[in-house]
Every structure is written in C-alpha cells, then in structure tokens.
C-alpha cells in the first residue's frame, strides 16, 4: 500500500504529533563523530552496584514472572520509608503505585483524569512529553508561558489561574523545572493548592528533581506539594528512579495517589504494562534503602558542574540565563537566535557539541538552548570551551 495511504489511516493524534526536538537533536548528533552530547536529561553515573546486584540476582534466580500490578509490596513499603525520612512524617504504602518509568506514571495520571476535549494547564517552557501525552490522549495542553526578567524565571499565578476554563481538569506543575530550573516556593504551592481545592481541580505534580535543589540554607530537597497537601486529596504525583539513583535505563517509576484510586490505577496499569518486572523492583528497593549517600554525592556534583557552566558562560555577550536553583539543566537565551533547532544542528556540525533546542519546550522556549550539565568534568569543560569558541566566531540563526 502507498505510504501516504498508510499514514492517512492512522489516528490524527498519531499522525500529527510532532517529533521531540531533544530526540531529533540526539539522532542527528549520533551520526557526527566526536560530538559531546549534552542534550539528554541524565547524569554521568552508571547505576551503583549496590542497586544493580539485587536486580541481577533476582533475574538469575528466576524472578521473571508476572507480578503485583501495583508493584511489589516490598518496594511500596520502601517508598513509604523513603518518604518518611525525606518529609518527616508517616506515609502509607497504599498511596504508592509502581510504574514502568516516570513517563508511564504521567500517562496513567492523564488516563485517570482527562479525556477528549479536556484541558490541563502546563506552565512553559516545559518538558515536551507533557503536551505530547495529552494530545495523543485527545486532551488539550493549555500552555501558560513563564516570564524571564532581572535574571530570573517567574510564574505569574494570576495568569496561571486565568487560563482555567470549564474544560480544565488539572494544573500540572514540574518543580524544580525541566528545563529552566525554576523552583516553586512553599507559598506558591499553597496558592495553587488552595485554588485547585476551590475549583475542584486535580494537581498533576512532577517532583522528579526534588532532591536536585541548591538551597542556600542547607536544604536537602525542594519545597513539595507533600509539605502542604493531604494524602487523600486531588493530588497525583509522578516520580522516577531515573535521576536520583542513576537508573534512567531501568524504566521504573512510581505514582503517588489517594488510596481510593487504587483499583482504577491498577486497571490502567494492567492494560498498559501488566506490571513492572519484579527483578528490577528488587534493585529499586536497595536504591531507596541504601542510596541516600549516593544522592547527596550526585547533588554536590551537580552543584559544582552548574557553577562551572555559569562561570564559563556568564561573560559571553548576548547570553541570558538564571543560575538555576534546581534540577540539572542550564536554559540560556541567545540574542538574535530565532531558530534554535537549526542552531543546534550547526553546533553539532561545527563545534561538535550537542544541546537541545528551546523550541521543543513550548511557548517561551524559542530563542534558547538547554544543556544538561551533570556530566563528567573533562568532557563538560571541553564542550563548554567549544561552545564559547564557536559563539565568538559565529552568529546563531
């Protein structure tokens, strides 16, 4: 059959969903020898042996059958212990549901609360997968651009709340933010909580980078909805083992939700993944119970790499950015750049360094590039040096 006819037979959502600019940059960069990749949102550390060994042993011991749809009881109990340590209050394992990565948690949330024509508010610039999963499900992402001024990104809460319509089902908030590093204050979280309570809206929280927070007062995590919300209200939190514990390739995450939603979540997991491999979950238990020191080292490393990137880029004319208080990205604007995707390709070809284009992060993203700085020190310094040299000789498009 003619390829055009095959494509025409797809759903409009599948046919029209745009490619991820991050993936396009990576696929292009993979073809160019010598490129230093800073486009992907992952650190430089392999999974520690202490986390990997229990998974390998469980695999070799034959733990390869179907398992609990909600996740192993041992892992859900470990999640409750981890949160109790992190937040200083008790958590119930019944509020945790294991998913096949953080993206699966977000997909499950969307399937729980949004359908055809429903809307979810998404502050941008934002990770493009939020909008993608909404569009593919038939729902609509409503983007509310953040503002950059006086060297800081800010979210106008009045503008956020004004975007709500009768079709709105939830406000999505990623804090600390990918890509800009913006981190909501406790007061901002309370304001969003109170507004959602009053309007009967869900909160879709993505707190993947909560531990990657560079507070000036010794804080070990960012402010969280878990600090200000009750466990049994309209709060759905997506999280993952990928970032804190260097497990991006494992594809294991979790969803935190009211206990009453358990049967519905279990049904969605059953028809979408039939559960997360049990042997992988054994490694996740070890990560939660034994990984606090590893997380601390990762965050110290990220802070050092952030400061290095800021030091090397701050003197370049025409660059604007906030020193990010959270996550592990630098999102910088370049004066006069109107096609970030084309600039990314040029940088790959001419400077042999790979960034992600700002245009892929929604409204307010064009004119910017994103780099992940949680990388090995030598390659990071080399990549930044190449970029600085390129900027001194070239004009971005």
N, C-alpha and C positions, 0 to 999 in steps of 0.2 A: 504494500500500500504506500502511496505517496506520503513522505514525511509530514508535509503540511496537513494532510488529512488526519494523520495520526495525532498530531498536536491539537488540531481542532476538536478532536474527540475527547480531550481532557476537560476537567472542570476549569472554569475561569480562574479559580484560585491557584490551581497547579500551573496553569499555562502562563499566568500573568505575574506571579510572584517574582520580584527582581532577585538577581544573584546577590549574595553577600559581597560587599566590597572588600571585606577582610579576606575572604576565601579567594576572590579573584586576584588580589594582590599576591597572596601566597602561591597560588597556582602559577602565576606569571613568574614570580621570583624563583620558584623551584627550577625553572628552565635556564636560569642565568648562573653560571659558575661563580663562586666566590662571594655571593651575596650574604650579608649578615642580617638574619631575619629578626625584626623587632615588631612584626605585625600581629603575632598571636598572643592571646591573653593567658600565658602560662609562664611559670618561673623556670629556673635553670636546674633545679634539683631533681634527680630521679627519686622515685618512691623509696624511703628508707627500708632497709632490710627488715627491721623490726615490724613493719606493717606488711611487707610483702611475704615474709616467710609463713605466717599463719594461713594466708590465702593459698600459697603453693602447696602447703601440707594438706590443707583441706581438699584441694583439687586432686592431689596424688592419692589421697585416702578415699576417693570415690564420692565426694560430696558434690555430685553433678546432676542431681535430680531436681524436679520441681520443688519449690519451697513455699514458705508463707507469702501470700500476696502482699501483706503489709510490711514484710521484712522479718528477718529472724528476731524472735523475742530478745535474744542476747544483744543484738545491735540496737534495738529500740530502747532497751534498758541502758545501754552505753550512751546513747544520745541524751537520755534524761540525765544521766550522771554528768555528762559534759556540760549541759546547760545549767545544771545546778551549781557547778563550780564557776561557770562564767558569769552567772547572773545573781548568785547569792540567794536563790530561793528554790523551792522544790518544783520539779517538773514531773509530769506523768508520762510513762512510756506510751500510753494510749493516744497521746497527741502527735506521735511521730509515725511517718509512713515512708518506707524506703522506696526510692525511685531509681530508674536507670539514668542517672545523671541529673544535674540541676535543670537542664532543658526539659527533661521528662516531667519534673515537678511543675514547671511553668505550664507545660501543655496540659497537665492534669488539672491545674487550677483553672485554666481557661475553659476546659471542658465542663468543669463543675458549675461555672457561674455565667458564661457568656455564649450566646448563640447568634443566629443570623440577625444582623442589624443592630445588635447590642454594641455598646461603646465602652472602652476602657481608656482612662486618661493616662497619658505617658509623658512625663517631662523629658525634653530632649535638649541636647544630644543624649542619645541612649543606645545601648547595645541593640543592634538591628533585629535580633531574634524576637524581641517582644512584639514589635509590629508584625513581623512575619507570621508568627503563630496565630495572632489574632486574625489577620487577613485570611489565612488558609482555613481557619475555622468558620469563616463567614462573618466574624465580628469586625469592628472598626476601631483601629487605634486613633485616638484624638491627641495629637501632639501639642504640648504646651512648651514653647521654647524658653529655656533659661536665659538669663542675661549675664553678659560679661562686662564688667566695668571696675575701674580702680584696682585692677589686678586680681579680681575675684569673680567666681561664678556664683550667682544667687538664683533662688527660685521664688518668684512672686506668688505668694499663696493666694492672693485675691484673684490673680489671673488664672491660677490653677482651679480654684473653686468656680470661677465664672464659666469655665469650659464644660461644666456639668450640665447635662440635658436630661429629659425624661428617659432617654435610652441608656444613660450611663449606668454601668453595673459596678464599676470599681475604679479606684485610683491606684495606679501602680507606682511604686517608689523603690528605686535602687539606691541605697545609701550604705556605705560610700559608693560613689557612682563610677561606673564604666561608661564613658571614657574620661570624664573630667575630674574625677576625684572629689567632687563636692560631697560634703557630708552633712546630713540634716542635724540640727540641734535638737535637744530634748523638747524645747518649746515648740519647734516646728512639727515634730512628731505628734505632740499633744494636740496642736491645732488641727492637723489632718485627721487624727483620731476623732476629735470632737465633731468635726464637720461630717465625717462618714457616719458616725453614730446618729447624728441628727437627720441625715438624709437616707439612712438605711443602706449605705453603700458598703461594699467589700473593700478591704485594703489588701492589695497584692504586693507583698513585701519581698524584695530580693536583698538579702543581707549577706551575700556571699563574701564580701570583703570586710565584714565587721571587724575581724582581727587585724586587718591591714589598716591601722589607724595610727597616725603620728601625732597624738595629742601632746601638748606641751606640759601636761601635769602628771605624766606617768601613767596615763590610761592604757589599759591593755585591750580595749575594744572601743568601737564607736557607739554612740547612743543608738538604741534599738527600740522598735515597737514593743519588744518584750519587756522593756522597762516601764511602759506606760499603758499597756493594754492587758485585758484579762484573757485567759487562755480559751475561754468559751464564747468569744465574740466573733464578729465578722472579720477575722484576720487570718490570712493564708500566707505563709512564709515559705519561700523556696530557698534551698541551700544545697551545697555540694561538698564532696570531699576533695574536689579538684584543686582548689587554690591553697587552703591552709596546710594540707598534708601532702602536696605534690603528687596528686593522683589523677591528673586530667585524663589519662588514657584508660582509667578504670571504668569510667562512666557510671558512677554511683553517687546518688544524692539523696535528699530527703525533703519531704513536705511536712510542715507543721500546721496543724489544723484543729478546729474544735472536735472533740470526741464524737459528737453526734453525726459528723460527716463520715465516720469510719466506713460504714457499709458502702456508701456511694463511691468513696475513694478506692476502696478495694475492688469494686466492679470495674471502674475505669482502668485500674492497673491490670486487672485480669485480661481485659480485651485489648490493651495496648502493648503490654510486655510479658504478661503472665508471670511477673515477678523478676527480681534481680538475682543473678546467680549467687547461690549460697556461699560458695567458696570465696567469692570476692567480699562478701559481707564479713567473713571472718577477719580479713585484713583490716576492714574498717573499724571493727571493734578494737583491735590493737591500736589503730591510729588515734581513736578517741581517748583510750585509757592511758596511752603511753606517749602521746605526741605533743604535750604542752611545751616541752623544751624545744622541740623542733620548730613549732610555730613561732616561738619567741626569736629563735635564730633567723628564721625567714623574714620576720618583720624588721629586725635590726638590719639585715642585709638589704631589704627593700628601701629602708630609710637612707642608708648610705648611698645606694645606687641613685635614688631620687635626687639627693643633694649633689651628686656628681653631675647628673644630667642638667640640673638647674645651673650649676657653676659653668658648664661648658657652653650652654646655650643663651644665657642671660645677656651676654654682650652683643649678640647678633642683632643688627638693626632690622627692624620690621617684624620681629617675632614677639608675640604676646602670649602669656600663659599665666595661670595661677600655680604657685607652689602647692601641689595637691595635698590636702590633709588626710586623704585616704586612698585606698586601692593601690595599684602599682603601674599607673599609666601617666604619661605626660601628654596633654592635649594642647597643642600650640597652634596659634593662628599665624599665618604668614601674609604680610601686607601685599596686596595686589594679586594673590592667588585666587583664581575663580574656578579652577578645575583640579580638585585635589587628586582625583583618580589618575589624570594624565601626569600630574607631578609625581605621584608615587611610581608610575612606570618609568619616568625619566630618572628618578633617583635609583631605581633598581638597575637600569641600564648603565647610567653614567657614574654613579657614586658607589654602586654595589652595596646599598643599604636599603632595607625594606621597612616601610611604615604602613599603616592602614589609613585609607583616605577618610577625611572628615565627613564627606558627603554621605557615607553609608550609615552615619549615626543620626540621620533625620534632620529636622529643622534646626538651624543654628550650627550645623556641623560643617557645611561647606566653608572653604577658606582655612581649614585646619587639617592637621595630621595628628595621628595618635601613635605613640610608641610605648611598648612595654619595656620598662627598664629593669625588671627583675631577671637579669641575665648575668652570665659570667663576666667578671670585671674586665678582662682583657678585650674580648670581643665588643663589649659595650663601649669602652673607651675608643676602640678603633672605629666603630660605627659612628659615634658622635663626631669624632675627628673628621671622618669622610664627609659627613653631612655639613659640618661647619665649613670645610674647604669648598664644597660644592656651592653652598649659599654665597660664598664670597665671589664666586666666578659666574654665577648664573642667576637668571630671573625666573621664578616659578610661573607656570601658566595658570 
